[in-house]
């Protein structure tokens, strides 16, 4: 690694060479090349922030922006060994932007003429406009392997962790990448597969101990069978795609549509815009536009891209990576609504009355150009009176009208009464080496709710349009809770001092009344958790059974075709229903909608399980250094073998084994959701506040074992000897049986 000069050395050199003060000039002077430029850039930014330096303006006009993910053609290295590339998708009228490629040590060697897919970062330098990081070379898609490295005499072997793969891979010493025996590694095929002997591999990433946090998501991906490597034909098909023009589309490029996403979002698949309705028949009304990336234009039915997208069903999201449904050329580039770049879309114009009720809508196939890619926090800050350089100019013409329309939708939402669960979402922060640095709960802002309401509205419009046009589609279905689950919820509510109406058709407003009654009390989390447990799981179906949780009769997923195959089906149905082209829903797709619905419902559950397992493992790794510490929490579940506790601080779930509860025997009552001590009558029930000690944390499995210390601030009573049955034990058994009979009689009387 090249030594980076300190700040004093840099300032001295600039003082002596005032005409050669660009970052490249400084890099040349101190012999800094490649990735080491990043450290130099950081030092220069610090000097600029401290007021020692002032960045020079460019000596040429600012070019139009390139997409954040672009196809480049590598040029021959210059005299200083720097690698530049020509953007193949440059269509601007100004000077072609200059792109500097910054190769990592693990990147393959690049030569003149190589076509690469790269992620670009805009920079302000005197000799280049963008810095590029390699994603991969176009036309190469080597097979990837995840396994444990076993050192040998001349390199070693990789034993795949996926049992189905079976075959080991040899690793020559030159391709070892410093891997140590027993390390989990990610490798790729090196050279063509030989007919004789084991295939050869090149290690591209060392993930350390197989039980370490950095390996967690990769293990979950393979354990749950989530496809994480695209076949060559899929990559080749994606690479051949080019940006779409205006032909056959409505020109929406002058409309100030903006995207609002998390700060770390890699893609942007939905944009929105709102303004006051100028229709005199709708005083105080609003017009809301929602534009969604036109994925169907690139992913045609029956193509290699389509078959792979259907196979995956959806993208899977983990704290350290995303397994996308579509290759990065589409998901991160052509189908991502990047700021200032023309993108094909399907948009819906929705007309709302002053109370937020949708009174009309219309779909168009268009070409848009995002006015800004914003994140939730900066949009909320702007509305709250603290705009920045990006949101300030957009506050009055764009952001405030969005919030005005949102406030109207809140009025309509209150009237509709969708289920209003308060379930905070965890956010796991990772360091570069994959270790967990913190576990927090994501902040819920009005900016989040605004986008959610707009997306729900657009999804409803899509379902209603396709129903009216008698087009086949996939609905998002959420059926009402079963009578048995509702009885359990009523018992929990009654035990906590609340009432859930019976003898009438259950509506979400009844559940919301229960949730509001418990809000702010010690039973708040208990009632929210119990209500969630009573819900059925949502799924996809060609038949419309409504969406209970959202209190909607017609609902379909339309707003995320980059990451959900169901949305792609709905897009194709809209294309066919409107006669927009030949890339709509094919007869073969219509014929197998039932199978597709079942399949993508299964892949969604598969991703949820893998994501949950990954989160549990990361939390176990995070807490493994705090064994012996005490935590507060709440009983979240009861089983014959113990009680589950959700910890307040991290939201992690741990188990109190029944064997650790003392010497007495604990009776399990499934219907009541309790464990009752047969000697003392001491009862552990869902929702109780507890203090526990962490006894064990196992990152490999994600398991946490806890020791119960107090229940509702009271210490556990000492149980009697388990030998023989005491009169107290018989009395407890009798009381338990009597309580069960009373519950059955009460249910029959209702």
C-alpha positions in Angstrom: 0.0 0.0 0.0 1.3 3.4 -1.0 1.9 5.8 1.9 -0.6 8.7 1.9 1.0 12.1 2.6 -0.1 13.9 5.7 -2.0 17.2 5.6 1.1 19.3 6.1 2.9 17.6 3.2 0.0 18.2 0.9 -0.4 21.8 1.8 3.4 22.4 1.4 3.3 20.8 -2.1 0.3 22.8 -3.2 2.0 26.0 -2.0 5.1 25.2 -4.1 3.0 24.1 -7.1 -0.1 26.4 -7.3 -0.9 25.5 -10.9 -0.9 21.8 -10.2 -3.5 21.4 -7.4 -6.0 18.9 -8.7 -6.4 15.5 -7.0 -4.7 13.8 -9.9 -1.8 16.2 -9.8 -1.3 15.5 -6.1 -1.7 11.8 -6.7 1.0 11.8 -9.4 3.4 13.9 -7.2 3.2 11.4 -4.4 2.9 8.2 -6.5 -0.6 7.4 -5.4 -2.5 5.0 -7.7 -5.7 2.9 -7.9 -7.7 2.4 -4.8 -5.3 4.4 -2.7 -6.8 7.5 -4.2 -9.8 7.0 -1.9 -7.6 7.8 1.2 -6.1 10.8 -0.6 -9.6 12.0 -1.5 -10.7 11.7 2.2 -7.7 13.7 3.4 -8.4 16.5 0.8 -12.0 16.6 1.9 -10.9 17.1 5.5 -8.6 19.9 4.4 -11.5 21.5 2.5 -13.8 21.2 5.5 -11.2 22.7 7.8 -10.9 25.7 5.4 -7.3 25.0 4.3 -8.3 24.3 0.7 -11.0 25.5 -1.7 -12.1 23.2 -4.4 -11.5 24.6 -7.9 -14.3 24.8 -10.4 -14.0 22.7 -13.5 -12.3 24.2 -16.6 -15.1 23.0 -18.8 -19.0 22.9 -18.8 -20.8 20.4 -16.6 -21.8 17.4 -18.7 -25.2 15.7 -18.4 -25.3 12.9 -15.9 -24.6 9.3 -16.7 -26.7 6.6 -15.0 -25.3 5.4 -11.6 -24.8 2.0 -13.2 -23.3 2.2 -16.7 -21.7 0.2 -19.5 -18.1 1.4 -20.1 -15.4 0.5 -22.6 -11.9 0.4 -21.1 -9.2 2.5 -22.7 -5.5 1.7 -22.7 -3.7 2.8 -19.5 -2.2 6.3 -19.8 1.4 7.2 -19.2 0.8 7.3 -15.4 -0.8 3.8 -15.4 -4.3 5.2 -14.7 -7.3 3.4 -16.3 -10.0 5.5 -18.0 -13.1 4.2 -19.7 -15.5 5.6 -22.3 -19.3 5.6 -21.5 -21.1 3.6 -24.2 -24.4 5.1 -23.2 -23.5 8.8 -23.5 -26.1 10.6 -25.5 -25.6 14.2 -24.3 -24.9 17.2 -26.4 -21.9 18.5 -24.4 -18.4 17.1 -23.9 -18.3 13.3 -23.3 -17.7 12.8 -19.6 -14.4 11.3 -18.5 -14.5 8.2 -16.3 -11.6 7.0 -14.1 -11.7 3.3 -13.2 -10.6 2.5 -9.7 -9.8 -1.2 -9.6 -9.8 -3.1 -6.3 -7.1 -5.6 -5.5 -9.6 -8.5 -5.9 -10.9 -7.3 -9.4 -9.8 -9.2 -12.5 -7.2 -7.5 -14.7 -8.8 -5.2 -17.3 -7.4 -4.5 -20.7 -8.1 -2.1 -23.6 -11.4 -2.7 -25.3 -13.0 -4.6 -22.3 -16.7 -3.8 -21.8 -17.6 -3.5 -18.2 -20.7 -2.8 -16.0 -19.6 -0.3 -13.4 -21.1 1.7 -10.6 -20.3 5.4 -11.0 -19.8 8.2 -8.5 -19.9 11.8 -9.5 -16.7 13.7 -8.6 -15.5 17.3 -9.1 -12.0 16.9 -10.5 -10.1 18.9 -13.1 -9.4 15.8 -15.3 -12.4 13.5 -14.8 -16.1 13.6 -14.0 -16.8 10.1 -12.6 -15.0 7.4 -10.7 -16.1 3.8 -11.5 -16.1 0.6 -9.5 -16.3 -2.6 -11.4 -19.4 -4.7 -11.0 -18.3 -7.3 -13.6 -17.0 -7.6 -17.1 -19.7 -7.8 -19.8 -20.0 -11.3 -21.2 -18.4 -13.0 -18.3 -20.5 -14.7 -15.6 -18.3 -17.2 -13.8 -19.9 -19.8 -11.6 -19.8 -18.9 -7.9 -19.1 -21.2 -5.0 -19.5 -20.8 -1.2 -17.6 -23.2 0.9 -14.9 -24.0 3.5 -11.2 -23.7 2.3 -9.0 -26.6 3.2 -5.3 -25.9 2.7 -3.2 -28.3 0.7 0.4 -28.7 -0.5 -0.1 -26.6 -3.7 -3.0 -24.3 -2.7 -6.0 -26.2 -1.4 -9.6 -27.2 -2.0 -13.0 -25.7 -1.4 -15.7 -27.9 0.2 -19.1 -26.4 -0.7 -21.5 -25.8 2.1 -24.4 -26.7 -0.1 -24.8 -30.4 0.1 -26.5 -30.7 -3.3 -23.4 -29.3 -5.0 -21.2 -32.1 -3.8 -18.1 -31.6 -5.9 -15.0 -30.1 -4.4 -13.0 -27.4 -6.2 -9.2 -27.1 -6.4 -7.6 -23.8 -5.7 -4.0 -23.2 -7.1 -1.7 -21.3 -4.8 -1.9 -18.2 -7.0 -5.7 -18.1 -6.7 -5.8 -18.6 -2.9 -6.1 -14.9 -2.0 -4.5 -15.5 1.3 -7.2 -17.8 2.6 -6.5 -19.9 5.7 -7.5 -23.4 6.5 -11.0 -23.7 7.8 -12.1 -20.2 6.5 -15.4 -19.7 4.8 -14.7 -18.3 1.3 -16.6 -17.2 -1.8 -14.9 -18.3 -5.0 -15.6 -18.3 -8.7 -14.7 -20.8 -11.4 -11.3 -20.2 -12.9 -11.0 -21.2 -16.5 -13.0 -23.8 -18.5 -14.1 -26.9 -16.7 -11.8 -29.9 -17.4 -13.1 -33.3 -18.3 -10.6 -34.9 -16.0 -10.1 -34.0 -12.3 -11.8 -31.4 -10.1 -12.8 -28.0 -11.4 -10.5 -25.1 -10.5 -11.6 -22.0 -8.6 -10.3 -18.5 -7.7 -11.1 -17.2 -4.2 -12.6 -13.7 -4.5 -13.7 -13.1 -0.9 -12.5 -14.4 2.5 -15.4 -14.5 5.0 -13.5 -15.9 8.0 -15.0 -18.2 10.5 -18.1 -20.0 9.1 -19.9 -18.9 12.3 -18.8 -15.3 12.0 -21.4 -12.5 11.3 -20.1 -11.9 7.8 -21.0 -15.4 6.7 -24.5 -15.3 8.1 -26.5 -14.1 5.2 -24.6 -16.3 2.6 -25.3 -19.4 4.7 -29.0 -18.5 5.0 -29.2 -17.9 1.2 -27.8 -21.4 0.5 -29.7 -23.2 3.3 -33.0 -21.9 2.0 -32.2 -22.5 -1.6 -32.4 -18.9 -2.8 -30.8 -18.6 -6.2 -28.0 -16.1 -5.9 -26.1 -16.5 -9.2 -27.7 -15.6 -12.6 -27.2 -18.0 -15.5 -25.1 -16.9 -18.4 -28.1 -16.6 -20.7 -29.8 -14.2 -18.2 -26.8 -12.0 -17.9 -26.2 -11.9 -21.6 -29.9 -11.0 -22.2 -29.7 -8.2 -19.6 -26.5 -6.8 -21.0 -28.1 -6.5 -24.5 -30.8 -4.2 -23.2 -30.6 -0.5 -24.0 -32.5 2.6 -22.8 -36.0 3.0 -24.3 -37.1 6.1 -26.1 -40.4 8.1 -26.4 -41.9 5.9 -29.2 -45.4 4.8 -28.2 -45.2 6.6 -24.8 -46.6 9.7 -23.3 -43.9 12.3 -22.6 -43.8 12.9 -18.8 -40.2 14.3 -18.7 -41.2 17.8 -17.8 -43.3 16.6 -14.8 -41.3 17.0 -11.6 -41.7 13.4 -10.4 -39.4 12.6 -7.5 -38.3 9.4 -5.8 -38.2 9.1 -2.0 -36.4 6.1 -0.6 -34.1 5.0 2.2 -30.8 6.8 2.3 -28.9 3.6 1.3 -31.3 2.6 -1.5 -29.6 1.2 -4.6 -32.6 1.3 -6.9 -35.6 3.6 -7.3 -38.7 1.9 -8.8 -41.4 4.4 -7.8 -41.8 8.2 -8.2 -44.6 10.5 -7.3 -45.9 14.0 -7.9 -49.0 15.9 -6.7 -50.8 19.1 -7.3 -54.0 20.8 -6.5 -56.9 19.7 -8.8 -57.9 22.5 -11.2 -61.2 20.8 -12.0 -64.0 23.2 -10.8 -66.1 20.2 -10.1 -63.6 19.0 -7.5 -62.9 22.0 -5.2 -60.1 21.4 -2.7 -59.2 18.2 -4.4 -55.8 16.8 -5.4 -54.2 15.0 -8.3 -51.6 12.4 -7.5 -49.3 10.8 -10.0 -47.4 7.6 -9.3 -44.9 6.4 -11.9 -43.4 2.9 -11.7 -40.4 1.6 -13.7 -41.6 -0.2 -16.9 -39.9 -3.6 -16.2 -42.3 -5.4 -18.6 -40.7 -3.6 -21.5 -37.4 -5.3 -20.8 -38.5 -8.6 -19.3 -40.6 -10.4 -22.0 -42.8 -13.5 -21.2 -40.9 -16.7 -21.9 -37.4 -15.0 -22.1 -34.4 -16.2 -20.0 -34.9 -13.1 -17.9 -38.5 -13.9 -17.3 -37.9 -17.5 -16.4 -35.2 -16.6 -13.9 -37.4 -13.8 -12.4 -40.3 -16.2 -12.0 -38.0 -18.8 -10.4 -36.8 -16.3 -7.8 -40.2 -14.8 -7.3 -38.9 -11.7 -5.5 -35.7 -10.0 -4.3 -34.4 -11.0 -0.8 -33.0 -8.4 1.5 -30.3 -9.0 4.2 -28.4 -6.5 6.4 -25.3 -6.8 4.3 -26.5 -7.7 0.8 -29.5 -8.0 -1.6 -30.2 -11.0 -3.7 -32.1 -9.3 -6.6 -34.9 -10.8 -8.7 -33.3 -9.1 -11.8 -29.6 -8.6 -12.8 -28.1 -5.3 -11.8 -28.1 -4.0 -15.4 -31.9 -3.8 -15.0 -32.5 -3.5 -11.2 -29.8 -0.9 -10.6 -29.8 0.8 -14.0 -32.3 0.6 -16.8 -35.3 0.0 -14.6 -34.2 2.3 -11.8 -35.7 5.8 -11.9 -32.4 7.7 -11.4 -32.3 11.4 -11.1 -32.1 13.3 -14.3 -32.1 10.2 -16.5 -35.0 9.4 -19.0 -36.7 6.2 -17.9 -39.6 4.2 -19.3 -42.5 3.9 -16.9 -46.1 3.0 -16.4 -47.9 5.8 -14.5 -51.3 6.4 -13.0 -53.0 9.7 -12.5 -55.4 9.6 -9.6 -57.9 12.3 -8.7 -58.8 12.7 -5.0 -61.6 14.8 -3.5 -61.0 17.1 -0.5 -61.5 14.1 1.9 -58.9 12.0 0.1 -61.3 9.6 -1.6 -60.3 8.5 -5.1 -62.9 9.7 -7.5 -61.1 8.7 -10.8 -57.8 7.4 -12.2 -56.1 6.7 -15.5 -53.0 4.7 -16.5 -50.5 5.8 -19.2 -47.3 4.3 -20.6 -44.8 7.0 -20.5 -41.2 8.3 -20.4 -40.2 10.3 -17.3 -37.2 12.0 -15.9 -36.9 12.1 -12.1 -36.4 15.6 -10.8 -34.6 14.4 -7.7 -33.7 11.2 -5.8 -34.4 12.1 -2.2 -34.4 10.1 1.0 -37.0 10.0 3.7 -35.2 12.0 6.4 -34.3 14.9 4.2 -37.8 15.2 2.9 -39.2 15.2 6.4 -36.7 17.7 7.6 -37.7 20.0 4.7 -41.3 19.9 5.7 -40.4 20.4 9.3 -38.6 23.6 8.4 -35.0 22.5 7.8 -34.6 22.1 4.0 -31.2 21.5 2.5 -29.7 22.5 -0.9 -31.6 19.6 -2.6 -35.0 19.9 -1.0 -35.1 23.7 -0.6 -35.9 24.5 -4.3 -38.4 21.6 -4.4 -40.2 22.4 -1.1 -43.0 24.7 -2.4 -43.6 23.4 -5.9 -43.2 19.6 -5.2 -42.9 18.5 -1.6 -45.6 20.6 0.0 -48.3 19.5 -2.5 -47.3 15.9 -1.8 -47.9 16.4 1.9 -51.2 18.2 1.2 -52.5 15.2 -0.8 -51.1 12.9 2.0 -53.1 14.7 4.7 -56.3 14.2 2.6 -55.5 10.5 2.3 -55.1 10.3 6.1 -58.7 11.5 6.4 -59.8 8.8 4.0 -57.7 6.2 5.9 -59.4 7.1 9.2 -62.7 6.5 7.6 -61.6 3.2 6.0 -59.9 2.0 9.3 -57.2 -0.4 8.0 -55.5 -2.4 10.7 -53.2 -0.1 12.6 -50.5 -2.3 14.2 -47.6 -0.6 15.9 -44.7 -3.0 15.2 -41.3 -1.2 15.1 -38.9 -2.6 12.5 -35.3 -3.4 13.5 -32.3 -2.0 11.7 -29.0 -3.9 12.0 -25.9 -1.7 11.4 -22.8 -3.6 10.2 -19.1 -2.6 10.1 -17.0 -3.3 7.0 -15.9 -6.6 8.4 -19.5 -7.8 8.9 -19.7 -7.4 12.7 -22.8 -5.8 14.1 -22.1 -2.3 15.5 -25.6 -1.5 16.6 -29.2 -2.7 16.6 -31.8 0.1 16.4 -35.5 0.5 15.6 -36.2 2.3 12.3 -37.7 5.7 12.7 -41.2 6.0 11.3 -41.7 9.4 9.7 -44.7 11.0 7.9 -42.5 10.7 4.7 -42.6 6.9 5.1 -46.4 6.9 5.6 -46.8 9.3 2.6 -45.1 6.9 0.2 -47.0 3.9 1.7 -50.4 5.6 1.2 -49.6 6.6 -2.4 -48.4 3.1 -3.2 -51.6 1.6 -1.7 -53.7 4.0 -3.7 -51.9 3.0 -6.9 -52.3 -0.7 -6.2 -56.0 -0.3 -5.7 -56.2 1.6 -9.0 -54.4 -1.2 -10.8 -56.8 -3.8 -9.4 -59.9 -1.8 -10.1 -58.8 -1.1 -13.7 -58.1 -4.7 -14.5 -61.4 -5.9 -12.9 -63.3 -3.3 -15.0 -61.5 -4.5 -18.1 -62.1 -8.1 -17.2 -58.5 -8.9 -17.4 -56.8 -11.8 -15.6 -54.4 -10.7 -12.8 -52.9 -11.7 -9.5 -54.6 -10.3 -6.4 -52.8 -9.7 -3.1 -55.1 -11.6 -0.7 -55.3 -11.3 3.1 -58.2 -13.2 4.6 -59.8 -12.5 7.9 -58.7 -14.3 11.1 -60.0 -17.7 11.9 -62.6 -18.0 14.7 -60.1 -20.1 16.8 -57.5 -17.4 16.6 -60.0 -14.7 17.4 -61.1 -16.6 20.5 -57.5 -16.8 21.6 -57.1 -13.0 21.1 -60.3 -12.3 23.0 -59.0 -14.4 26.0 -55.7 -12.4 26.0 -57.6 -9.1 25.8 -59.9 -10.1 28.6 -57.1 -11.2 30.8 -55.5 -7.7 30.3 -58.8 -6.0 31.1 -59.9 -5.2 27.5 -62.9 -6.3 25.4 -63.1 -7.4 21.8 -66.6 -7.4 20.5 -68.2 -10.8 19.6 -71.4 -11.7 17.8 -70.9 -9.4 14.9 -68.9 -9.5 11.6 -65.4 -8.6 12.6 -63.9 -5.5 11.0 -60.5 -3.9 11.3 -62.1 -1.0 13.2 -63.0 -3.4 16.0 -59.3 -4.5 16.3 -58.2 -0.9 16.1 -60.4 0.0 19.0 -58.7 -2.7 21.0 -55.2 -1.5 20.0 -56.1 2.1 20.9 -57.4 1.1 24.3 -54.1 -0.6 25.1 -51.9 2.2 23.5 -49.4 3.6 26.0 -50.2 1.1 28.7 -48.1 -1.8 29.9 -50.2 -4.1 27.7 -49.5 -2.1 24.5 -46.9 -4.5 23.1 -48.9 -7.6 24.3 -52.1 -6.6 22.4 -50.1 -5.6 19.3 -48.3 -9.0 19.3 -51.4 -11.0 20.0 -53.3 -9.2 17.3 -50.5 -9.9 14.8 -50.5 -13.6 15.8 -54.2 -13.8 15.1 -53.8 -12.7 11.5 -53.6 -15.0 8.5 -50.6 -14.8 6.1 -51.2 -12.8 2.9 -50.7 -14.6 -0.4 -51.2 -14.2 -4.2 -54.2 -15.6 -6.0 -56.0 -15.1 -9.4 -59.2 -15.1 -7.3 -60.2 -12.0 -5.4 -60.9 -12.6 -1.7 -60.1 -9.0 -0.6 -57.5 -7.6 1.8 -58.7 -7.7 5.4 -55.7 -5.9 6.9 -55.9 -2.9 4.6 -59.8 -3.0 4.7 -59.9 -3.1 0.9 -62.1 -5.1 -1.4 -59.8 -4.9 -4.4 -56.0 -5.0 -4.1 -53.1 -6.0 -6.3 -49.4 -5.4 -6.3 -48.3 -2.9 -9.0 -45.6 -0.7 -7.5 -42.5 -2.8 -7.3 -41.9 -4.9 -10.4 -38.1 -4.7 -9.9 -38.4 -6.9 -6.8 -41.7 -8.7 -7.0 -42.8 -11.0 -9.9 -46.5 -10.4 -8.9 -46.1 -6.8 -9.9 -44.6 -7.7 -13.2 -47.7 -9.9 -13.9 -50.0 -6.9 -13.1 -47.9 -4.6 -15.4 -48.3 -7.1 -18.2 -52.0 -7.3 -17.6 -52.3 -3.5 -17.8 -50.3 -3.5 -21.1 -52.7 -6.1 -22.6 -55.8 -4.4 -21.2 -54.8 -1.0 -22.7 -53.4 -2.4 -26.0 -50.1 -0.8 -25.4 -48.0 -3.4 -27.1 -47.1 -7.0 -27.6 -45.2 -7.3 -24.3 -48.4 -7.9 -22.2 -49.7 -11.0 -20.5 -49.3 -14.0 -22.7 -51.9 -16.8 -23.1 -49.4 -19.3 -21.5 -49.1 -17.0 -18.5 -52.8 -16.7 -18.1 -53.2 -20.5 -18.2 -50.7 -21.0 -15.4 -51.7 -18.0 -13.1 -52.7 -20.5 -10.3 -49.3 -22.2 -10.4 -47.5 -18.8 -10.5 -49.5 -17.5 -7.5 -48.7 -20.6 -5.4 -45.0 -20.5 -6.5 -44.4 -16.8 -5.7 -46.3 -17.1 -2.4 -43.9 -19.8 -1.5 -40.8 -17.9 -2.6 -42.0 -14.9 -0.6 -42.2 -17.1 2.5 -38.8 -18.6 1.7 -37.2 -15.1 1.7 -39.0 -14.2 4.9 -37.6 -17.2 6.7 -34.1 -16.6 5.3 -34.2 -13.0 6.3 -35.5 -13.8 9.8 -32.9 -16.5 10.3 -30.2 -14.1 9.2 -31.4 -11.4 11.6 -31.5 -13.9 14.5 -27.9 -15.0 13.8 -26.7 -11.4 13.6 -28.4 -10.6 16.9 -27.0 -13.7 18.5 -23.5 -12.7 17.3 -24.1 -9.2 18.6 -25.2 -10.4 22.0 -22.6 -13.2 22.4 -20.2 -10.7 24.1 -22.8 -9.9 26.7 -23.4 -13.3 28.2 -24.3 -12.9 31.9 -25.9 -9.5 31.4 -29.4 -8.9 32.5 -32.1 -7.6 30.1 -35.8 -6.6 30.3 -38.4 -8.0 28.0 -41.8 -9.4 27.6 -43.1 -13.0 27.2 -43.9 -13.3 23.5 -44.8 -17.0 23.3 -45.4 -20.1 25.3 -44.5 -23.7 24.4 -44.4 -27.0 26.2 -40.6 -26.8 26.3 -40.4 -23.2 27.6 -41.3 -19.5 27.2 -40.1 -17.1 24.5 -39.0 -13.6 25.4 -38.7 -10.6 23.2 -35.9 -8.3 24.6 -36.7 -4.6 24.8 -33.3 -3.3 23.8 -32.8 -5.2 20.5 -36.1 -6.9 19.8 -34.2 -10.3 19.8 -36.2 -13.4 20.7 -34.7 -15.8 23.3 -35.9 -19.0 25.0 -36.3 -19.7 28.7 -36.1 -23.5 28.8 -38.7 -25.1 31.1 -35.9 -27.1 32.7 -34.4 -23.9 34.0 -37.6 -22.8 35.9 -36.8 -24.6 39.1 -37.4 -28.0 40.6 -41.2 -28.1 40.2 -43.1 -29.4 37.1 -44.7 -26.8 34.8 -48.1 -27.6 33.2 -48.5 -26.3 29.6 -51.9 -25.0 28.7 -52.0 -24.4 24.9 -55.4 -22.7 24.9 -54.6 -20.3 27.7 -51.0 -19.8 26.5 -49.6 -20.4 30.0 -47.1 -22.5 31.9 -48.2 -23.2 35.5 -46.1 -24.5 38.3 -47.6 -27.7 39.6 -46.3 -27.1 43.2 -46.6 -23.3 43.6 -49.3 -22.4 41.0 -46.9 -19.8 39.7 -48.0 -18.9 36.1 -46.0 -17.6 33.2 -48.2 -16.0 30.4 -47.9 -14.2 27.2 -47.4 -10.4 27.7 -45.8 -10.5 31.2 -42.9 -8.2 31.8 -39.8 -10.1 32.8 -36.1 -9.7 33.7 -33.8 -12.3 32.3 -30.1 -13.2 32.2 -28.5 -14.1 29.0 -27.0 -17.6 29.5 -26.0 -18.6 26.0 -25.8 -17.1 22.5 -25.1 -19.3 19.5 -24.5 -17.3 16.3 -24.4 -20.4 14.1 -28.1 -21.2 14.9 -29.2 -17.7 16.0 -30.4 -19.2 19.4 -30.5 -17.3 22.7 -30.9 -19.1 25.9 -32.2 -17.1 28.9 -32.6 -17.5 32.6 -35.8 -16.1 34.2 -35.1 -13.7 37.1 -38.3 -11.8 37.7 -41.9 -11.7 36.4 -43.7 -8.4 36.8 -40.9 -7.3 39.1 -41.5 -10.3 41.4 -38.9 -13.1 42.0 -39.7 -16.7 41.2 -41.0 -18.7 44.1 -39.0 -21.8 45.0 -40.6 -25.0 43.8 -40.9 -28.1 45.9 -39.1 -31.3 45.3 -40.3 -33.1 42.1 -40.4 -36.4 43.9 -44.0 -37.5 44.5 -47.2 -35.4 44.0 -47.9 -33.0 46.8 -51.5 -32.0 47.7 -50.7 -28.5 46.3 -49.8 -30.1 42.9 -53.1 -32.0 42.8 -55.0 -28.8 43.6 -53.3 -27.0 40.8 -54.1 -29.7 38.4 -57.7 -29.5 39.5 -57.8 -25.8 39.1 -56.4 -26.0 35.6 -59.0 -28.6 34.6 -61.8 -26.5 36.1 -60.6 -23.4 34.3 -60.6 -25.3 31.0 -64.1 -26.6 31.5 -65.3 -23.1 32.3 -63.8 -21.7 29.1 -65.5 -24.4 27.0 -68.9 -23.7 28.7 -68.5 -20.0 28.2 -67.8 -20.4 24.5 -70.9 -22.6 24.0 -73.1 -20.0 25.7 -71.8 -17.2 23.5 
